[in-house]
C-alpha cells in the first residue's frame, strides 16, 4: 500500500497526473536504463567495437517485461548499488555471451542521469501543454471581459475600477513569460550524459566522443560538451522554471479564491452535480480546486529549492548530494503536472458574475472615485490642493458612513468648481477603467507574436511525444504543441 500522497490510491490524482506518474515509476525508469544500454550497444556495433549480433541480442532482451523487478529490488538491498542488479539481470537473459558487451565504457551515473532526463523531458512537455491550455482559456476571457468593469484592489482595499479582462490579461502575460522561460530552458537542459567514470570517456577508448554523441542522439536527447556528474545547474533550472510557472498559477488561484468569497462573489469554480464541499454544511461550495492550486504551487516551490542543494556537489562525483534529486526533481515535475492541469481545468469551467462585479463597485458609497474627482478638481485649483480637499471629504464620508456624492455637494470648494452633473459623471465607475481595454488588446497581440516567433524557432525547439519508448523519429515540433 502506498504511503505517499503522490502514490496514494485515494489522493494520487490530486497531487500528480497518471501519465506523469507512469513516467517515473519503476517500470518506466528501468526501461529507460535498458534503452540506454541498447542504444549504446547498437552504436558500438555500428562502429565495429562490438559484434552486431551481440548488440541485436541485447536490444531484443532489453525489455522491462523480461526482467523480475522484485528480484532486482532485492538485489539493490543486498549489494547497495542502484544499477548493477539491473545489469546482472539483463546479462543473465542475453544468450551466446552477448551480455558481456553490456555497459561498456559507461558509469552508473551516466545511466541514472540520462534515464532520468528521458522521463523529465516528457513530463516537461506535459506541463508545457497544460500551461499553454491555461493561456488559451485566459485569452478567451480577456476578449470576453475586456470591458467588464470591476473593483481594482490595492492592499486588499478597493482602489479604482479595472476590468476583469484586464485582470485576466495580467495573468496571461505572466504565463506567456513562463512559457518563454520553458522554451529557453528546453534548449539548454535536456541533454544526455554518457561520459564514463569521471567524465573523461576513458572507458570508451579513442573514439569515445563519437560513441557518446551518437548514442545520446539515438536517445533523442541533446549533446552536452562536458560531463555534468556534479554540475547540476540544468536540473535546478528545470525545477525552478517549472516552479515559477506554478507560482503564477498559485497567485491566480489565491486571487480567484478571494473573489469567490461569499461577501465578494464575483467568480466561482465550476460546481459539478453531486459534488460535496462539506460533511456538515450542505450549502457549501468551497473553492477546492483554487485551494489545491495554491497548495501545489507551494509544494513545487519547496521541491525546487531542495533540488538546488545538488548544485553543491563536490569534485567529479558526489552521491551525497546527487541523490537528493532522486526524490525532489521527479516530485517537482509530478506536482507541477497536477498544478498546471488543475489550473487549466479551473479556467475552463470558471463562472464569472459581471453583475456582482458591478454591484461591488458601489460598496464604498462612491469613495472608489475619489481619485477621479480629485484629478478633475485639481485642474481647477491645483492637484495638491485638490488632494487635501478631497482627502478631508473622503475621510469624513468614510468615518460617518455617508455617501461620497452628498459630501461633495456639501463642499463649497467642490461646488464652486464642479457642477452637479459633472460630479455625477465623475462618480460613474464604469467609465473610469482607464486604458484597460487597450492594455488587454496589447497583451493579446504580444502573446500572438510570441506564438508566431515560437513557430519560427521550431527547428531548435523540439518536444517529444509521449511514448513508452524513446524514438527520435517520433518527436514533434514546438509549433505543433503551440497550435493555431
N, C-alpha and C positions, 0 to 999 in steps of 0.2 A: 504494500500500500504506500502511496506517495506521502511524503512528509513536508513537501514544499508547495506553496501556492501555485507555482508555475506548472507543476505536475499533478495537482490535486484533481481527483475525479469530480469534485464538487465545484471548484473555483478556477480551474486552469484557464478557461476561455475568458475570464475576467483579467487575467494577467499576461496572456500571450495569445497568439493566433495558432491554430492547429498546424497550419502548413509551416510555420516558423519553428514550432516545437520539433517537428519532424526533421528539420534541417540540423538540429543539434542533438538528436537522440543517438544512442549508442550505435544503432544500425547504420545510420547515415554517416556518422563520423568514421566508423571502421571502414565503410565503403569508400569514403574519401581517401583514407590511407591506402586501401587496396588499389584505387585508381591511380594514385601516385606511383606505387610500386610497379603497376602495369605499364604506365606511361614511360617510366624510366627504362624498364626492360625493353620496350619497343624502340625507344630512341637508341639505346646502346646496341641493339641488334641491327638497326639500320646503319649504324656507324661501324659495324663489324667488330664490336667489342665483345659481345656475347653471341651465342648461336641463335638464329632466328627461331628455331624450333623451341628453344628454352623460353624465349620471350613469349611465343604464342601459347605455350603451356601455362606460363604464369598468368597471362591475360585471361585464359579460359577459366582458370581456377580462382582468380581474384574477384570472387563474388561473395558478398557477406553471407548469403544463404548457404554457402558451402562450409561455413565455419560455425563452431559452437561458442557463442558469445559468453555463455555462463562459464564454460571451461576457461576461456580467455580471462574472464574476470578473476577466477580463482588463481590463474597464473600471475596476474598483476599483484594480487595479495601475497602470493608465495615468494616472488622474486623481487618485488618492489620496483618494477620497471613498467613504464606505461605502454611501451610498444613491442618489446621483444616477444611477449606471449602471442601477439598477433602475427608477427613474422614467423615464429615457430609453427603456428597453426597453418599458415599458408604454405610453408615449406613442406609440411608433412603430407599435404594432399597433392603436391606437384609431382608428377611422375617423371621417370627417366632422368633423375638428378637435376631437373630444371630448378628446383628450389634453391640450389647452391648459388644461383645467379640473382637472387632477390637482394635488394637493398645495397647494391654495390656502389660504394662511394658516399652514400647518404649518412646522415646522423639522425637520431630520433627527433630532435627539434625541427629539422627540415620537414619531416613528415607531419608532425603535430601542427606546426605553424601553417604549412601550406594547406593541409586538410581543413584547418580552422578557417582560413581565408576563403576557401571554396564555398563553405556554408555562409560565411559572413557576406560574401558578395551577393548571394541570392537573397538573404534576409534584408540586406540594404536596399535591394531593388523593390522588395515588397513595401518597405517603409516609404520609399520614394513614391511609389504608386499611390499609397494611401494619402500621402501629403498632397500630391497633385490632385487627388479627388477632393480633398478639403478646399483647395484653391478653386477648383471648378465650382463647388457649391457656393463659395463666397462671391465669386464673380457674378453668379446669378442673383444673389441677394443685393449686391451693390447696385446692379441695374434696376432691380425691382423696387428697392427702397432708397434710391438716390435722393429723393426729395421728401422723404417721410420724416417730419420734424420730431425730435425727442429732446429730452433734457441732457445736456452735456454735464459731466460731473467732475469736479475738481476737489481733491482731498475728501472724497465721499460726499461732498455737498453739491447741490445744483449750481452750475456756473452760468453758462449761456447755452442757447439751443444749438444743437447739431442735427444731423440726420442719421438715421440708422444705417443708411448706405455708407455714410462717412465712417461710422464705427467699423462696419464690415471691411471697408477699404483699408483701414489701418491694420486689421488682422491679415488681410490678403497680401498687403505689401510686405509684411514681415515674413509670411510664408514664402513669398517669392524669393526673398533673400535666403531663407532656409534651403530652398530647392537649389539655388545657385551654389550655396556652400556644399551641398551634397554632390552636385555635379563636379565641382572643383576637387573635392575630396576624392571622388571616384578616380580621377585622373592620376592621383598620386599614390593611393593607398592599397589598391587590390593587386598586390604583387605576390608571386611565389617565392619560395626560398629553398633552393637546393644547392648548398654550398659546402656540405661536409662538416666534419667535427668542429673546427674553429673558424670556418668560413673561408678557408684558403683554396678549397676544391682539390686539395692534395689527393684525396682518395679517388678522384675521377681520372687522374692521370693528365697528360699534357693537353688533351682535348676536352678538359673538364668544363671549360666555359661553354663550349658548344653543346656538350651533353646537358648541362644545366639549362641553358637558354631554350634549347629545342624541347626539352621536357616541360618546362614551365609554359611555353607557348602551347604545347599539346593539351595542357590542362585548362586552357582558356584564361590564363592569368597574365598580368604584365610582368616584365622582367626588371628586377632591381639591378643597380650597378654594383652592389656590395651586399654581403650578408647582413641581416638585421636581427640576429640572435639576441643581442642585447640593446638594439636600437629600436625602441618600442613606440616611437612617436606616431607611426601610422595607426597602430591600434588605438592609441589615445585620441588621435584626431577623429577616427571613425566614431568612437563613442561620444566625443564632445560635440561633433557636428549633429549627430542624432539627438543628443541631449538638448541642444539649443532649439531644435525643431520642436521637440516635445514640450519644452518650457513655453514656447509660443502658444501651443495648444492649451497648456495649463493656465496661462494668463487669460486666454479667451474663455476657458471653462469657468474660471473664477468670476469674470465679469458677467457671463450669461447666468450663472447661478444666482448672483446678486440681483440681476434683473428679473429672475423668476420668483423672488421673494413675494409673498402674499401682498405686502404693502406696496410693492412696485408693480409686479405683474405685467411686464412689458413683453416678455418672451416665455416660452415653456418648452421643455423637451417633449418630443412626441410621446404620447402615452398609449401603449397597446392595450387592446381589450383583454381583460383578465390579469393585467399587471397589478402587483400589490406593492405598496410603498411602506406600509406599517402593519405590524401584527396586532396593534391595539387601536389605532386611529383609522377607521375605514375611509375617511375622506382624503387622506394624504395622497399627494402626487409629488413625491420627492424628486429632486434633480440628481438621480442616482448616477446617470452617465456623466454629468458635469462634475460631480464629486470624484468619480473614478478617474476622469481626465486629469484632475489636479493631483490626485494621489499617484497616478502612474508617472506623470511628469517629474514629480519629486523623486520617485524611486529611480527613474532613469538617470536623473542628475546625480544621485548618490552613487550609482554603479559606475558612472563615467568618472567621477572623482576618484573612486577606489582603483579603477583600472589604470589610472595615470600613475599609480605607485610603481608600476612595472618599468617606468622610464628611468628609475634609479638603478637598473641592473648594472652589475659590475663586470669589467673585463670582457671576455669574449663569450662567456656562457654564465648564466646565473639562474638556477632553478628556483631559488627562494622567492624572487620577485616575479619571474616569468609566469609561474603557475598561479599567481593572483588572477591573471587573465582567464584562466580556465573556468572560473566561476563568474567573473564580473562582466567580461566582454559579451559572452553569449547571453547572459541575463539582461544586459543593456539592450541588445537587439530584440530579445523576446518581449521585454516590457515595452519597448518603443513601438513594436508592431501592434501591440494591443492599444497603446495610447493613440497612435495615428488612425487605426481602424475605428476606434471609438469616436475620435473627432470627426471622421468622415460620416459616420452614421448619425451623429448628433446634428450636424449641419444639414444633412439630407432631410431630416424629419423635424427640424426646428419649427415651432409655432411662433409667429410674430403677431403682436397685437397693436396695430397702429393707433387705434382709438385710445388705448390705455396710455400710450406714449404721449398722445395729445393731451389727455386729461392731466397727466403728471406735470405738464408744462405750467400748469396754473396752481400747483400745490403751494407755492411760496407767495401767493396773493400778489403776483406781479413783480416781486423783487428780482426775479431772474433777469428782468430787462433793465436793471439799474445801469449797466454799462452803456447800453444804447441811449438811454435818456441823458446820462452824463455826457456822452460824446456830443449829442445834439445841443445840449445846453452850453457845453464848452466852446462850441463855435460862436456862441454869442457873448459869453462873459469870460472865456479863457478856461482851458482844460483843468488846471489845478484848482482854480476857484470853484468850478463846477463840481469837481470831485468832492470837495469839502461840503458843498451844499447838499448834494445827493447822498453822501455818506450819512449826514445827520438825519435826513429824512428816512433813509433806509433803516438805520439803526432804531429809530423811534417806531417805525412801522413793524419791525421785527419784534421788538420788546412788547409792544401793545397789541400785537397780532391784528393789525389793521391792514386794509387794502392799500397797496402802494399808490394806486391811482388817486384815491381820496387824499392821501397825504401830499401828493404832488400838486393837486389842485388847490390845496390849502396853503401852499407856499407862495408868497408874493414874488419871490425871486424867480421861481419857475414860471408862474403865470404871466409875469411881465415879459417873458422871452419866448414862451411856447404856448400856442393856443390849445384848447381842449381837444380839438380834432387832431392836432399834431401829437399830443400826448397819447391819445388812443392809438394812433398809428404806430407810435414808438413802442407801445406796450404789447403789440401783437407778436408773439414768439415765433409764429410760423413764417414770418417774413424777415427773420433775423438769423438765418443759418449761414451767413457769410458766403464764402465760395465753396461750401461743402460739396455741392453738385459738381462743380468744375474739378475739384480735387478728386472726386470719385472717377470722373472721366479720365483724368491724368493717370491714376493708378491702373485703371483697366488698360489704357494704352501702353503703359510701361510693362505690364505683365504680358501683353500680346507681343511686344517687341522682344522681351526676354525669351518667350517661347519660340519666336521666329529665329532668334540667334542660336538657340539650342539645337534647332533642326540643322542649321548651317554647320554646327560643330559636331554633328552626329558621328563623323568619321573618327573622332578622337574620344567620343564619349559612348562607350558600348556597355550595355547592361545585358546580363544573360537571362534567358528564360529560366523558369523553374522546372528542373528535370531531376530525376533520381541520380542520373549520371552526368558527368561534365563532358560536354562536347562543344568545341568551339564553333562548329557549323550551325549550332542551334541558337546562337546569340542573335539578339535583335538590337536595333539602334535606339538611341535616346529619342529620336524623332517618333518612333513607333510608340514609345512609352508615353511621351507627352501628348500625342494625339492631336486631332484637329481642334 
